[in-house]
Amino acid sequence: MHEFPNGGLNCFFAENCLTFIDSYTFHKRKYRTSRRFTGAEAGRVIVTTFQLRIMQKTLLLALFCALTQVAVFGQNIKFVEYDMPNGLKVILHEDHSTPIVAVSVMYHVGSKNEKPDRTGFAHFFEHLLFEGSENIKRGEFDDYINNAGGMNNANTWYDRTYYFEVLPSNQLGLGLWLESERMLHAKVEQVGIETQRQVVKEERRLRVDNQPYGRLLEETMMRTFKVHPYHHSVIGSMDHLDAAQENDYKQFYKDFYRPDNAILSIAGDIDIEQTKQLIDAYFKDIPKGKNEIFRPKVTEPPITKMVRDTVYDNVQLPAVIFSYHIPKQGDKDFYAVKMLGTLLSQGESSRFNKVLVDEKQKAVAAGAFPLELEDPGANIAYGIANMGVDAADLEKSMDEVIADVQKNLISQEEYDKLQNQIENDFVTANNTVAGIAESLANYEMYYGDANLINTELERYRKVTREDLRAAALKYFNKNQRIVIHWLPKPKQP
């Protein structure tokens, strides 16, 4: 979770560009002040006309971090983990630096778990499960949090859905009660379904359909994946949501919102033994699911030749997008690909920014990022052309930057800087109790090893300059990619 989420969204498109992605950023931690800003928004570009909005979010994020800062000296985060009889995985991190606690539940369900004719359900449930439960009236979920002096949010991605609250530590029981209500008997009924259906439709209009380049991620992924369900967007199809009946929604809740498909991750000012007792009181009687949990078992065929396409949109500046298949997160080569994304687009001195934006002035913004996905995913590179620069010219310049990384080893100085950036990003992602809670859940869900919060950095350190060049050659092959020219709609006579 736009991280930003470690990922988070890595937020989609790179903080140093004139674009902004309000999402999962393509890292794993997004903190927003409204549920309307969800992981489904990843990849929706908001250009400089929305800088005020960016500034407001930055200030809010800074305030939130100030309230939740914890001390991280090195990366030695201690935690306790165990499984409950009903299958719920529990992870606890005790830290008394500040009198707050982050309570979170990560469900192993995202857009890739949806039926082909019922896309958008995972993201829809992110909204719906704030409607209330058998013991919480509609609209009261947020009231409980606000009245306790806390904050809460949720986000959805291709692979998971994540809910969290940050509360004063003496309100731990409240957070556990709310999450147990969400898991056991949330309200999945017509009035809430119709309310949230309209909310999601408005979100799509606001964040996708009526935003410059707003469909960029959606259009890119549907061309990059032909078989795997990553091809459809997280926000999904509004037609599918309209066609779905109440029983469809109830079945989705029954299939995926269950203790044996969830991780309860808590970090902050807690007593481990007392917390275990509270967890037992609120969660032990929630029954384990009966049916097998659906996981797609499909292999996306490789891209064997360059595929070109053109998208016309209500934009003024052309854009060029490259999309490549890459390994799943955690794969040895993935770390090299991710580091290449940092090399190409993170910071003012990154290759794309330095060459395309500053020196050649071919682009007003450019970046590259790998999507951190449970199954083999995609690396997306993009550039938004400067005034008077056509897409073909920008594409050529982008290729030249990538070709240089494929042909030449980066300098030792640049390599050392890259490693420092990676380490800084890694530590920053885990310097709040909310960040730690989410990282622990992510590592346990995707890797089966929560201790990677302490050790994953070593995997990056093992990546050599030669590995970076080899990864660029292997995965950024011109003949194995999708190329999209995103062009202004022709003017009507």
N, C-alpha and C positions, 0 to 999 in steps of 0.2 A: 503496500500500500503503500505515490504518486505516491513516495515514498514521500528531500522529499522522499514516500515509501521508499528504502535502500534503493529500493527500487522504487515505488511508486510509483512510482511510477516511476532511481533514475528518472524523473518525470519525462514524459515524451517531449520532446525535441530538444533539449539542452538549454540550460539556464542562460547561457551566454548569447543565445540567439535572440532575434526579435520576435520569436514565437514563444508561446507558453502553453503547456499542457496541464490541465487541471486534473491530474489523475494519478494513477498507480505508478503513475509515473513509471515509468517503466522501471521503477525500482519498487521496493516492496512496501513503502510506507507513505501513505498520504494522510495528511491531517487537514480536514476541512471543517468549517464551522456550520455547514449545512449538508443534509443528506442529499440535496439536489446535485452536489458535486460528487459524482461517484466514479468508481473504476471504469464504468462503461464509457466515461468521457475521454479515456486515454486516447491520445492521438488526434484530438480535435484541436486544431490550431487556433489560437486567439492572437491576432497580430497587434502591432503597437497601438492601435486605437483603443486598446483595452488595458493600457499600462496602469491606469489608475486602479483598476480592479486587481491587477497584479500587486501593486503597492499595498493595497488594503490587506490582501491575503498574506503578504510577507510580514506585515506588522502583527497580524493576528497569530501567525505561526511563531514569530519571535516571542510574543507574550506567552504563548502556550509552552514553548520550550523553556522559558524562564521559570515557569511554574513547575515544570516537571524534570528539570535538569538533575542528573545524577553524576557522581564522579566515576570516571572510568580510567583507571591507571593501567595501561596495558590492556589486554583483553582477557580478563579473568572473571567471568560472570558465573557465579555459583548458582546452582538450581537443584531442585528435587523433582523427580518425575515418577509417575506411577500410573497404572491402569486400574480403573474401577471394574467391577464385575459386569456392568452393562456395556463395557467397551469404551467408555469415555477415557481419553488420555488426558492426564493432568500434569501441568508443569508449573512449578512455583519458584519464584526468585524473591529472596528477602533482602530488602535494602532500606535502611532507616535514615537515609540522607534527608529526605523530606517527608512530611506526614501525608503522603498521597499513595494511592494504589491504582493500578491499571488492571481492569478485569476484562478479559477478552475471550471470545469463542470463535474459532476458525472452523468452518464447515468445508469438507472436501467436496465441494460442488461449485462448478462454474459453468460458463456458457458451453463448454465442450461436452457436458453431461446431458444437454438438452436433446429432445427429439427433433428431427429435421423440420417437422411442421409445427413445432412449439418453441421456437427460439425466443430468447429474451426472458425466460422464466427465472433464471438465477438472479439476474439484475432486478427483475420485478419483485422477487421475494425480499431483496434487500430493503425495498421500500415497504412492502406489505407487512413485514414483521415488526414494524413500529406501530401497527394499528392497535395493538393491545392483545389481551388474552382472556381466558375465562375469569381471571382475577384482576385484570387491569382494563379499565374502561378505555374506549377509543380516544386517542389523543392524550392520554395521561402518561404514556411511557416517558416522554421527554420531560413532563412536569416533575416526575419523581427525581430525575437527574438534576434538573435546574434548581429545584428546591433544596437539594442537598449540596449545592455549590459545585457541581461537577459538570462534565461535558461528555458527549457521546457521539458516535458516528458509525458508519459502516461503509464498506466498499466491496466491489465485485470485480473479478478478473476472469480470465478464460478457465482457470483451474480451481478457484476457491472463492468463498464469500466470507467476509470478516466483519465481526461486530465488536465494538469495544466501548468501555466507559472509563473515564479517569475521574476519581472521586477522592474526597478526604478519606484517609485510611479508616476512620471510625465508621464509614459507610460501606465497608466491604460487603457486609451482609446484604445491603440493598442491591449492589451490583450482581451478586450471586442469585438473588431472588429473581431479578429482572431477566437474567439470562436463562434461568431454569424455566421461567414462564414461557419465554420465547421457544425453548426447545420442546417443552412438554405439551402445551396446548395453546399455541398462538391462535388468534382469530383469523381463520381463512373462510371468509363469508362474503356474500355478494356485495354488500355495501362497501366494505373495505376494498374489495377487488376493483369495483368500478371507480372508486375514488383514486386509487393508485394508478389505474389504467390511464386516467386523464393526466395525472402528474407525470407519468413516464412519457406520454405523448408530447406534452409540453416540453419536457426535458430534451427529447429528441429534436424538436423544432428549434429550441434555443441553442443546444450544444452541437448539433450535427447539421441539420438541414439548412439552417440559416446562418451558419458561421462560414467565413472564408476558409476554404480547405477543410471544412468540418468533416467531410466524408473520406478524408485521405486514408486514415487507417483502415476503415471499412472496405474501401475500394481496393486497397493494396492487398489486404489479407484474402479477399475473395479470389484474387488472381494468383496469389502465392500458394494457396491450398485448394486443391480440387476434391480431395477425398476426406481428409481429416476435418473434424468439426471446428477447428480454428478458423475455417474459412468464413464463418458468419460472425457478425459483430457481437460484442457483449450486450449491447442494448437491444439487439435482436430486431425482429419484425413486428411492427405495430399490427399488421394483418393477423399474425399468429396470436397476439395477445387478444385481439378482438374476437377471433374465432374460438378461443378456448372457453370452456364451460367451467363452472364452479368445481365440478368433480376433477377436472384436469389439474387445477391448482391444489386441491386437497391431496391428490395423489402425489404430486411433486413434493409437497411438504412431508408426507408420510415416507416417501422414498429416500429423502436426503437429510432431513432435519431430525437427526437421531443421534444418540450419544456415541454409537459405534462408528459415526462418520464425522466426529468432531474432536477438537482439542481445546481444552480449557486452559488458558495460559494467564497467569496472574503474576504481576511484578510490583514491588513497592514495599511500603511500610507495613509488613505483616509478620505475624508469628506463624511459622510453618505448621506446627501441630494444631493450633487453634483454627487455622485456615482449613486444614484437612477435615476437622470436625464440621465446620460450616458447609464445606463442599458435600460431605456425606449427607448432611441434613437436607440440602436442597436438590441433590442430583441422584442419590442412590436409588430412588424409586422410579426414575424415568426408565421405561423399558427399552431394551435393546431392539433394534429393528429386526424384522422377520425375513424380509426378502434380500436377495443379493443386491449390493449397490452397483449400479451401472457405471462401468468405466469403458470408454471407447477403446477398442483394440484394433486400430487401423494404422496402416503404415502409408504415409504420403509418398507417392512415387517421386523420384528426383526430377528436377528441372534439367532437361537435356539440351536445351537450346535457348537462346535469348528470346523472350516473349515481349513484344511491344504493344502498347495500347495508349489511347488518348482519352482523357476525361475533360469535358468542358464544364466550366463552373462559373459562378458569379464572382470572379476574382479579377483583379486588375494586373497582377504580375504572374507570369508563367512559373510553374514549378516543375522540378524533375525528381522522380522518386525511383530508387533502385531497391529491390527486395531480393534477398538471398535466403536459401535454406541454411540453417545452422543447427548444431547439436542442442540437445536439451540442457537445461541448467544443471550444473554439477558435473557434466562431462568434462574430461580433461581439456579438450579443445575449446570448450565454451569459455573458459577463463581467458584464453588468449583472444578470442573474438570479443569478449567484453572489454578487455584492455584496449583493443583496437578502436572500439567505439569511443573510449575516453581519449585516446590519442588523437582521433580525428575531430572530435567535436566538443570536448569539455574545456572550457576556459578560452580566454581571448587569444592565447598563443597556440591553440589547437590547430591542426593542419588545415581543416576546412575553413575555419574562421580566418586564419592568417593568410591563406592563399586566395580563397574564393571571395571573401568579404573585404579584407584589408588591401591586399596587394593587387589582385586583378580586378577587384570590384565587379565581379560577375554576379554576385548574389548579395541580397540584403540579409539572408539568414541561411545557414546550412548546418547539417548535423548528421550523425549516424548513431544508431543504438540497436543493441540486440534485445529482443523481447525475451525475458526470462520466463520460460514456460516448462511445464512438467514433461511434455513430449517435445520432440525436435521442433524448433520454432523458426523464427525469421529474424534477419537483421535488415533494418530499413535505413537507407541513407536518403537524404533529401536536400534540395536546395531551392530557395525561392529567388527567382532571377531579379537582378537590378533593372531599373528602368532602361529600356532600349536593348536589353540582352535577350536573345531568343532561347528557346529551350535547347535546341541543338548545340548552341555555343556553350551553354551552361553544362550540359551533359559531358561535352568533351573536356571541360576544365575539371569536372568532378572525377572523371576517369583518370586524368593525369595525376591527381593527388593520390588516388588509390594505387595507381601503377607504381608510383614512387615507393610506397610502403611495400609493395610486392617485390620490387627489384632491389631495394637497398635496405640494409640494416639501419635501424634508427640509431642515433648517436648514444653513447653511454650517458651523457648528460640528460638527454631527453628520456631515456629509459629510467634513470634514477628519479626524475621528476614524475614520470608516470606511476612508478611504484609508490611515491609519496602521495599522489592524488588518490590512488586506490586505497591506501591505508587510511587516509583522512576520511574518505567516504565511508569506509567500513566502520571506523570508530564513531563517526558522527551519527551513523544510522542507529547506533546502540547506546546513545548517551542520554536517553530519557527512559523512564520506566515504561512508557507506552511503546517506545521503539524496541526495548528489550522483550516485552511480552509478545510483540508481533514477530520478531526475529526467531525467538524460541519456537513459536508455533510453526512458522514457515519451515525452519530446518527440520523439525520433527515430521511435518506432513510430507514434504517433498523428498527428504533424504533419509528419514528414519533415524536421525542423529542430531538431537538438539544441541549437542556440544560443539557443533560446527560454528556456533556463535563465538567460540573461543579459538577455533583452529582453522577456519576456512581461509583466513588471510594467508596462511602458509601456502595454500594452493596457488594464489596469485604470485607469491614471491618465487615460486618454482618456475614460472613462465619466463623464458629467456628471450633475448632479442631475436634469436633464430626462430624460436617458436612463433613469435609475432609475424615474422615474414612468411613462415610456412602457412600459418592460418590465413593470412591475407591471400596467398596464392590458392589455397585449397577452397576457401569458402566465398571469396569475392571474385569468382570467375565470371568474366563478361558473358560467356556462353551458357551460364547456368543462373540466370537471373530474370526478374521481371523489371521492365523499364516502362514507366508511365510518364507521359507528358501531360501535365495538368494546366490546361490552357483557358484563357478568358473566353466566355461564350461570344460567338460572332455577333456584332451589332446588327440589330434588325433594321431593315430599310424603312 
